[in-house]
Each structure stands twice: as C-alpha cells, then as structure tokens.
Amino acid sequence: MKVKKIAQLFCAAAIVLALPGCRAVEFGPKVANAGPPSKMRMVLVKPDLMFRTALTESRLDQIGCTFESLDRNANKRIRARLFESLVVPLPSRHVDYEPRNKLVFYFDDGKVETLVFGKRFDNRNVIDAEWEGLHAQVANSLPAELAQFAANAHLKQLNPPADACDFPGRE
C-alpha cells in the first residue's frame, strides 16, 4: 500500500513538473494475477438511454441494471479481460466522463477493486474510466462484452424494477 501511494505521488509530481516518462502506470503481477474474486458486481446502463442531466456514480448505483456473479472462474476471466482492455492508466484524480457502467470485484481477504467507466462511442476506440482512483481507459467493446456475459451466464438482476435492462440476449 505504501509503495502504491508513493508511486502515485511521484507520478503526480512528475506530471506537474512536466517530466516525461511517468505517463502510464504498470500493473505488477500481484495486481494483475490476483486470485479469483469471490464476487463480481456489474452495474450497466444501456448505451442508447439519454438522461436530462449527466449521471453520477451514486445515481448510476440507483438506476443501473445490477448483476452479480459468484462464479470465481468467470469472475477471474472477466477481471483478466478487463486487464487486457485497460489501457493508459494515468496518475490523475480528475476524470471528465459520465459514469454509465461499473465493475466491482470482491476478494476473500476483504480487498475491493472498482472500475467505473463511461459509455461507448462509435468514433472512439476507448472509453474513459476510473480504476482505483486513477484515470484510465478501457476498450470500447467492454460494455457490450459485459452485457453479453450477463446474458450468457443467466445472471439474475438484483434490482428488477430498474427500467430498460433488456440488453441483447436477455429475456
């Protein structure tokens, strides 16, 4: 934990001082190869839904379609896929995007990892995100992949009253 905090502070200082070479954060084997999450929670909003005001993370938690997976192997595969698609993590606290999707991984040791990200745009290859307090970007295909996973795994929706949770492949 101390090393992570020191690295974040160093990178933040490097950016402020405009030093090259501290633009991306590499995930070490301990993070990238962590054991399988015991639980994964997904909160998704259909990309074509429009709102009068931008969503916040707390509003996303209220209205998003929430699914939960307790399948450790599936959770590990999704997390591994996330790390394949997680690009350009930047040591910045400011991320300017509308939270439209969320992944939360829960581990047996009490550790929790959270990724919150925006929606897919046809003219972009990546989606702005926030991973554990760092500005990041994920592959543009990730929201559709997660919706498809929820459908294929027949995950029960935790908040059935939520509107517009009829993602392709779901009943």
Protein Blocks (a to p, Z undefined) as FASTA:
>chain_A
ZZmmmmmmmmmmmmmnopghilbccddfklmmgccdfbdcdddddfkbccfbdcdfklmm
mmmccdddfbfklmmmmmmmmmmmmghiacdfbdcdddfbdcddddfkopacdddddddd
fkbcbdcddeehiacdddfklmmmmmmmmmmnopacfblmlghilcghiZZ
